[in-house]
Amino acid sequence: MAGLVLAGVLGVLLAVAAAQPFVGVLVWSWISFMNPHREVWGFAQTLPWAMLAFLVTIFGCVVAREPKRPAVNAVTVLLLMFAICITVTSFTALAPADAVWAKWDRTIKVLLGLLLTAALLTSKRRIDAMIWLMVISLGFYGVKGGLFTLMTGGSFIVLGPDSTMITDRNHLAVALLVAIPLMNYLRLQTRHSVVKWVMLFAMISTLFAVVGSQSRGALVALLATALLLWFRSPGKILSGLGIAAAVAVAILFMPHEWVERMNSISSYEEDASAMGRINIWRAATMLALMRPLVGGGFLGFYQQAVVDTIDPSIMARAAHSIWFETLGEHGFPAFFIWAGILLAGTIYTVRITRATRDRPELRWAFDFARMAQVSIVAYCSGGSFLSLSYWDLFWTLLVVIAAARSLVAKAVDDETAAVSGSVQIGWRSRDPSGVGPPKPAWATHRAIR
């Protein structure tokens, strides 16, 4: 029954997307972020919803009156350059070709979808719609996981949906930490008290889900996120007390086994999992030095034969680091481009806050940029221990940041032009001839000479 309902909802949305392509972008993003078809049974679980949404959106862009020009900014240009780089490195990849090109196919589709998304994010309303979609997609698992942790006393591990980017508990925990600041942005922006309380409940529940994942890397990211969230929140005393109390209650709620697992962070030398990650990071660095322009290609670390060429004592496994994964798989040029995408989004948040700090009409952009900075810190700190280099939701967040920066720049330019125009009109009102303000004496003297 749930599968039929989901199929009906998606069918209606796709029909609307044929005339309103941004609806298609939202549908495609919803399927990519949340994977709602993984939560039902039957035929709806196996249909290629993402591909259908993408094709319908392209059709809608052709027939509807939507911008035909791509959004050109640092984020989109670097995304396009990264797509070219991973295509080149896939031709020289060391892993089996079938696996490599399958991973390339998934990643390229995400990058193309991001460029389409960037072209259609043309208003604040659409930006807010995308942020709401990201919050709902991740908040569903945050609230669900938080309630599960509370009901079971933290005795079980919170996991993500099957066969998705966030299936693993570590990945899910970092994804939820990225979502919490965005929830806070929506809480700050809404005028409805009910929505404010719902967002606060979602943030607290998601916090319990993060702790319930029992991820050690997520604990490090949680502390970094909580610190910056406090620094970026208004009312430092009250917000600080609230954040500290929420984190403390969530941690104290967990059982003794959770405490022992978290304490193992200080003795990582004795932990086989931690040492395995350090070894694979060393292998990734050496592989990048051996093949600096192209790296080992997609999935190179999963091949024992590839790792043996570096150090036979290292076991093949996932890179477990966004930095070393990108560097080892694609070499230095692609790594710098990938890092440039992240840096460009960060710089845009700084520019937004500077441009909107004293503009009440752009307060939404100011709040969003500050909360987006917290999400970026959550991704970087948590992703340092995870293979999340190609996570579509985080890339989408950077695209949304770039779109917000474009809207802010346009608003500031329009305000400047309006002020300049009013000044000229003021001079003309005092000078019916329209000649303008009188020239200073020195200018008249020079003209005579």
C-alpha positions as CSV (number, residue, x, y, z in Angstrom):
1,M,0.0,0.0,0.0
2,A,2.8,2.4,0.9
3,G,4.5,1.7,-2.4
4,L,1.3,2.6,-4.3
5,V,0.9,5.8,-2.4
6,L,4.5,6.8,-3.1
7,A,4.2,5.9,-6.8
8,G,1.1,8.0,-7.0
9,V,2.7,11.0,-5.3
10,L,5.8,10.8,-7.5
11,G,3.7,10.4,-10.6
12,V,1.8,13.6,-9.9
13,L,5.0,15.5,-9.0
14,L,6.6,14.4,-12.3
15,A,3.6,15.5,-14.3
16,V,3.9,18.9,-12.6
17,A,7.6,19.0,-13.3
18,A,7.0,18.8,-17.0
19,A,5.6,22.3,-16.8
20,Q,7.5,23.5,-13.7
21,P,11.1,22.1,-14.1
22,F,12.1,23.3,-10.6
23,V,9.6,20.9,-9.2
24,G,11.5,18.2,-11.1
25,V,14.8,19.4,-9.4
26,L,13.1,19.0,-6.0
27,V,11.8,15.6,-6.9
28,W,15.2,14.4,-8.2
29,S,16.9,15.9,-5.1
30,W,14.4,14.3,-2.7
31,I,15.0,10.9,-4.3
32,S,18.8,11.3,-4.1
33,F,18.9,12.7,-0.6
34,M,16.2,10.7,1.2
35,N,15.7,7.7,-1.0
36,P,12.0,7.4,-0.1
37,H,11.5,4.4,-2.4
38,R,13.8,2.5,0.0
39,E,11.2,2.8,2.7
40,V,8.5,1.0,0.8
41,W,8.0,-2.4,-0.7
42,G,6.9,-3.6,-4.2
43,F,7.5,-2.2,-7.6
44,A,8.0,1.4,-6.4
45,Q,11.2,0.3,-4.7
46,T,12.9,-0.7,-8.0
47,L,11.7,1.9,-10.5
48,P,14.4,4.4,-11.7
49,W,12.8,7.4,-10.1
50,A,15.9,9.6,-10.2
51,M,16.4,9.1,-13.9
52,L,12.8,9.7,-14.6
53,A,12.9,12.9,-12.6
54,F,16.0,14.1,-14.3
55,L,14.6,13.4,-17.8
56,V,11.3,15.1,-17.0
57,T,13.1,18.1,-15.6
58,I,15.2,18.4,-18.8
59,F,12.0,18.2,-20.9
60,G,10.4,20.9,-18.7
61,C,13.4,23.2,-19.2
62,V,13.0,22.9,-22.9
63,V,9.3,23.6,-23.1
64,A,8.9,26.0,-20.1
65,R,9.9,29.6,-19.8
66,E,12.9,29.0,-17.6
67,P,16.4,30.4,-17.8
68,K,18.3,28.7,-20.6
69,R,21.7,30.0,-19.4
70,P,23.7,28.1,-16.8
71,A,24.7,29.7,-13.6
72,V,28.3,30.8,-13.9
73,N,30.1,31.1,-10.5
74,A,33.2,29.6,-8.9
75,V,31.3,26.6,-7.6
76,T,29.6,25.6,-10.9
77,V,32.8,26.2,-12.9
78,L,34.8,24.0,-10.5
79,L,32.2,21.3,-10.5
80,L,32.4,21.2,-14.3
81,M,36.2,21.0,-14.2
82,F,36.0,18.2,-11.6
83,A,33.7,16.3,-13.9
84,I,36.3,16.5,-16.7
85,C,39.1,15.4,-14.3
86,I,37.3,12.3,-13.0
87,T,36.5,11.4,-16.6
88,V,40.2,11.5,-17.5
89,T,41.2,9.5,-14.3
90,S,38.6,6.9,-15.1
91,F,40.4,6.1,-18.4
92,T,43.6,5.4,-16.4
93,A,42.1,3.8,-13.4
94,L,43.7,0.7,-11.8
95,A,40.5,-1.0,-10.6
96,P,38.4,-3.2,-12.9
97,A,36.8,-1.1,-15.7
98,D,33.2,-2.2,-15.0
99,A,33.3,-1.0,-11.4
100,V,35.2,2.2,-12.3
101,W,32.8,3.3,-15.0
102,A,29.8,2.4,-12.8
103,K,31.1,4.8,-10.1
104,W,31.9,7.4,-12.8
105,D,28.3,7.1,-14.2
106,R,26.8,7.8,-10.7
107,T,29.1,10.7,-10.0
108,I,28.6,12.3,-13.4
109,K,24.9,12.2,-13.1
110,V,25.1,13.9,-9.8
111,L,27.3,16.7,-11.2
112,L,25.0,17.2,-14.2
113,G,22.1,17.4,-11.9
114,L,23.9,20.0,-9.8
115,L,24.6,22.2,-12.8
116,L,20.9,22.0,-13.7
117,T,19.9,22.8,-10.1
118,A,22.2,25.8,-10.0
119,A,20.6,27.2,-13.2
120,L,17.1,27.0,-11.6
121,L,17.9,28.4,-8.2
122,T,16.9,31.9,-9.2
123,S,14.9,33.2,-6.2
124,K,14.9,33.2,-2.4
125,R,11.7,31.1,-2.5
126,R,13.4,28.4,-4.4
127,I,16.5,28.5,-2.2
128,D,14.3,28.1,0.9
129,A,12.4,25.2,-0.8
130,M,15.7,23.4,-1.4
131,I,16.8,23.9,2.2
132,W,13.5,22.6,3.4
133,L,13.9,19.6,1.2
134,M,17.4,18.9,2.6
135,V,16.2,19.3,6.2
136,I,13.1,17.0,5.6
137,S,15.2,14.4,3.8
138,L,17.8,14.1,6.6
139,G,15.5,15.1,9.4
140,F,13.3,12.1,8.8
141,Y,16.1,9.8,9.7
142,G,17.3,12.2,12.5
143,V,13.9,12.2,14.3
144,K,13.3,8.5,13.6
145,G,16.8,7.6,14.9
146,G,16.6,9.9,17.9
147,L,13.3,8.5,19.0
148,F,14.7,5.0,18.5
149,T,17.7,5.8,20.7
150,L,15.4,7.2,23.4
151,M,13.1,4.2,23.4
152,T,15.9,1.7,23.5
153,G,18.1,3.5,25.9
154,G,20.9,3.8,23.4
155,S,21.6,0.1,23.4
156,F,21.3,-0.3,19.7
157,I,23.1,1.4,16.8
158,V,21.2,3.9,14.5
159,L,21.7,3.1,10.8
160,G,20.7,4.8,7.6
161,P,18.5,3.5,4.7
162,D,19.8,0.5,2.9
163,S,21.9,0.9,-0.3
164,T,22.4,4.6,0.0
165,M,25.3,7.0,0.6
166,I,24.3,7.3,4.3
167,T,23.6,3.6,5.1
168,D,26.7,3.4,7.3
169,R,26.2,4.7,10.8
170,N,29.3,7.0,10.5
171,H,28.1,8.5,7.3
172,L,24.6,9.0,8.7
173,A,25.9,10.7,11.8
174,V,27.9,13.2,9.8
175,A,24.9,13.8,7.5
176,L,22.7,14.6,10.4
177,L,25.3,17.0,11.9
178,V,25.2,18.8,8.5
179,A,21.4,19.0,8.8
180,I,21.2,20.4,12.3
181,P,22.4,24.0,11.4
182,L,20.1,24.1,8.5
183,M,17.2,23.2,10.8
184,N,18.3,26.1,13.0
185,Y,18.2,28.4,10.0
186,L,14.6,27.5,9.3
187,R,13.8,27.9,13.0
188,L,15.3,31.4,12.9
189,Q,13.4,32.4,9.8
190,T,9.9,31.2,10.5
191,R,7.3,33.5,12.0
192,H,5.1,30.6,13.2
193,S,5.7,29.4,16.8
194,V,4.6,25.9,16.0
195,V,7.3,25.6,13.3
196,K,9.9,26.9,15.7
197,W,9.0,24.3,18.3
198,V,9.0,21.6,15.6
199,M,12.4,22.6,14.4
200,L,13.7,22.6,18.0
201,F,12.3,19.2,18.6
202,A,13.9,17.9,15.3
203,M,17.3,19.3,16.3
204,I,17.2,17.7,19.7
205,S,16.0,14.3,18.2
206,T,18.6,14.5,15.5
207,L,21.3,15.1,18.2
208,F,20.2,11.9,20.0
209,A,20.4,10.1,16.6
210,V,24.0,11.3,16.1
211,V,25.0,10.0,19.5
212,G,23.0,6.8,19.0
213,S,25.0,6.0,15.9
214,Q,27.9,5.3,18.3
215,S,30.3,6.8,15.8
216,R,33.6,8.0,17.3
217,G,34.3,10.3,14.3
218,A,30.8,11.8,14.7
219,L,31.6,12.6,18.4
220,V,34.6,14.7,17.2
221,A,32.4,16.4,14.6
222,L,29.6,16.9,17.1
223,L,31.9,18.9,19.5
224,A,33.3,21.0,16.6
225,T,29.7,21.6,15.3
226,A,28.3,22.5,18.7
227,L,31.2,25.0,19.4
228,L,30.7,26.8,16.1
229,L,26.9,26.7,16.3
230,W,27.2,28.4,19.7
231,F,29.6,31.0,18.2
232,R,27.2,31.7,15.3
233,S,24.0,31.9,17.4
234,P,22.6,35.1,18.8
235,G,22.4,35.4,22.5
236,K,25.6,33.7,23.4
237,I,24.7,32.9,27.1
238,L,21.3,31.4,26.5
239,S,22.3,29.6,23.3
240,G,25.5,28.3,24.9
241,L,23.7,26.9,27.9
242,G,21.1,25.3,25.7
243,I,23.6,23.7,23.4
244,A,25.8,22.5,26.2
245,A,22.8,21.1,28.1
246,A,21.5,19.2,25.0
247,V,24.9,17.7,24.2
248,A,25.5,16.8,27.9
249,V,22.1,15.1,28.3
250,A,22.5,13.2,25.1
251,I,25.9,11.9,26.1
252,L,24.9,11.1,29.7
253,F,21.9,9.2,28.4
254,M,24.0,6.6,26.6
255,P,25.0,3.3,28.3
256,H,28.4,2.4,29.6
257,E,29.3,0.5,26.5
258,W,29.0,3.7,24.5
259,V,31.3,5.5,26.9
260,E,33.9,2.8,26.6
261,R,33.8,3.0,22.8
262,M,34.2,6.7,22.8
263,N,37.1,6.5,25.2
264,S,39.0,4.3,22.8
265,I,39.7,7.4,20.7
266,S,42.6,8.3,23.1
267,S,44.2,4.8,22.5
268,Y,43.8,4.6,18.8
269,E,47.2,2.8,18.5
270,E,45.6,-0.2,20.0
271,D,42.5,-0.1,17.7
272,A,42.8,-2.1,14.6
273,S,40.1,0.0,12.8
274,A,41.9,3.3,13.6
275,M,45.3,1.9,12.5
276,G,43.8,0.5,9.4
277,R,42.6,4.0,8.4
278,I,45.9,5.5,9.1
279,N,47.6,2.9,6.9
280,I,45.2,3.4,4.0
281,W,45.8,7.2,4.3
282,R,49.5,6.5,3.9
283,A,48.8,4.3,0.9
284,A,46.6,7.0,-0.6
285,T,49.4,9.6,-0.3
286,M,52.0,7.2,-1.8
287,L,49.7,6.3,-4.7
288,A,49.1,10.0,-5.4
289,L,52.9,10.6,-5.4
290,M,53.4,7.7,-7.7
291,R,50.7,8.9,-10.1
292,P,50.4,12.6,-9.3
293,L,48.3,13.6,-12.3
294,V,45.6,10.9,-12.3
295,G,45.9,8.9,-9.0
296,G,44.6,5.4,-8.9
297,G,41.1,6.1,-10.2
298,F,37.8,5.2,-8.6
299,L,37.8,2.3,-6.2
300,G,41.6,1.8,-6.4
301,F,41.8,1.3,-2.6
302,Y,39.4,-1.6,-2.7
303,Q,41.8,-3.6,-4.8
304,Q,44.4,-5.5,-2.9
305,A,46.5,-5.9,-6.0
306,V,46.7,-2.1,-6.2
307,V,47.5,-1.6,-2.5
308,D,50.2,-4.4,-2.8
309,T,52.1,-2.2,-5.2
310,I,52.5,0.3,-2.4
311,D,52.8,-1.8,0.7
312,P,51.7,-5.5,0.9
313,S,51.2,-5.2,4.6
314,I,48.3,-2.8,4.1
315,M,44.8,-4.3,3.7
316,A,42.7,-2.9,0.9
317,R,39.7,-1.0,2.2
318,A,37.8,2.3,1.8
319,A,39.9,5.4,2.3
320,H,37.8,6.7,5.2
321,S,38.7,10.3,4.6
322,I,37.3,12.8,2.1
323,W,40.8,14.3,1.7
324,F,42.8,11.1,1.1
325,E,40.0,9.5,-0.9
326,T,40.0,12.3,-3.5
327,L,43.8,12.7,-3.5
328,G,44.5,9.0,-3.9
329,E,41.8,8.3,-6.5
330,H,42.3,11.3,-8.8
331,G,45.7,12.8,-8.1
332,F,46.7,16.3,-7.3
333,P,44.9,18.4,-10.0
334,A,41.5,16.9,-9.3
335,F,42.1,17.1,-5.5
336,F,42.9,20.8,-5.7
337,I,39.8,21.4,-7.8
338,W,37.7,19.4,-5.4
339,A,39.1,21.4,-2.5
340,G,38.5,24.5,-4.5
341,I,34.8,23.7,-4.6
342,L,34.7,23.5,-0.9
343,L,36.8,26.7,-0.5
344,A,34.6,28.6,-2.9
345,G,31.5,27.8,-1.0
346,T,33.2,28.9,2.2
347,I,34.4,32.2,0.8
348,Y,30.9,32.9,-0.5
349,T,29.5,32.5,3.0
350,V,32.0,35.0,4.3
351,R,31.1,37.5,1.5
352,I,27.4,37.0,2.2
353,T,27.8,37.8,5.9
354,R,29.8,40.9,5.2
355,A,27.4,42.2,2.6
356,T,24.2,41.6,4.6
357,R,25.3,42.3,8.2
358,D,23.6,45.7,8.3
359,R,20.8,45.0,5.9
360,P,17.6,43.8,7.6
361,E,15.9,43.0,4.3
362,L,18.7,40.4,3.7
363,R,18.7,39.0,7.2
364,W,17.7,35.6,5.7
365,A,21.0,35.4,3.7
366,F,23.0,36.4,6.8
367,D,21.5,33.7,8.9
368,F,21.8,31.1,6.2
369,A,25.4,31.9,5.5
370,R,26.3,31.6,9.2
371,M,24.5,28.3,9.6
372,A,26.0,27.0,6.3
373,Q,29.4,27.6,7.8
374,V,28.5,25.3,10.7
375,S,27.4,22.7,8.2
376,I,30.7,23.0,6.3
377,V,32.6,22.5,9.6
378,A,30.5,19.4,10.4
379,Y,31.2,17.9,7.0
380,C,35.0,18.7,7.0
381,S,35.5,17.5,10.6
382,G,33.4,14.4,10.3
383,G,34.4,13.7,6.7
384,S,38.0,13.6,7.7
385,F,37.3,10.0,8.9
386,L,34.8,9.0,6.2
387,S,34.5,8.3,2.5
388,L,32.0,11.1,1.6
389,S,33.9,12.9,-1.1
390,Y,31.1,12.7,-3.6
391,W,28.1,13.3,-1.4
392,D,25.4,14.9,-3.5
393,L,23.6,16.7,-0.6
394,F,26.7,18.6,0.5
395,W,27.5,19.6,-3.1
396,T,24.0,20.8,-3.4
397,L,24.5,22.9,-0.2
398,L,27.5,24.6,-1.9
399,V,25.4,25.3,-5.0
400,V,22.7,26.8,-2.8
401,I,25.3,29.0,-1.1
402,A,26.5,30.2,-4.5
403,A,22.9,31.0,-5.6
404,A,22.3,32.9,-2.4
405,R,25.5,34.9,-3.0
406,S,24.2,35.8,-6.5
407,L,20.9,37.1,-5.1
408,V,22.7,39.1,-2.4
409,A,25.0,40.6,-5.0
410,K,22.1,41.6,-7.2
411,A,20.2,43.1,-4.3
412,V,23.2,45.2,-3.2
413,D,23.8,46.3,-6.8
414,D,20.2,47.3,-7.2
415,E,20.3,49.3,-4.0
416,T,23.4,51.1,-5.1
417,A,21.9,51.9,-8.4
418,A,18.8,53.2,-6.8
419,V,20.7,55.4,-4.4
420,S,22.8,56.7,-7.3
421,G,19.7,57.5,-9.3
422,S,18.1,59.3,-6.5
423,V,21.2,61.5,-6.1
424,Q,21.1,62.5,-9.8
425,I,17.3,63.2,-9.5
426,G,18.0,65.4,-6.5
427,W,20.5,67.5,-8.4
428,R,18.1,67.9,-11.4
429,S,15.3,69.0,-9.1
430,R,17.4,71.9,-8.0
431,D,18.7,72.6,-11.5
432,P,15.9,72.8,-14.1
433,S,18.4,73.0,-16.9
434,G,19.5,69.4,-16.2
435,V,23.2,70.4,-16.4
436,G,23.9,69.1,-13.0
437,P,25.8,70.5,-10.0
438,P,28.0,73.6,-10.5
439,K,31.7,73.0,-11.2
440,P,34.2,74.1,-8.7
441,A,36.2,77.3,-9.4
442,W,39.5,75.5,-10.0
443,A,37.9,73.4,-12.7
444,T,36.5,76.5,-14.5
445,H,39.9,78.2,-14.2
446,R,41.6,75.2,-15.8
447,A,39.1,75.1,-18.6
448,I,39.8,78.7,-19.4
449,R,43.5,78.2,-19.5
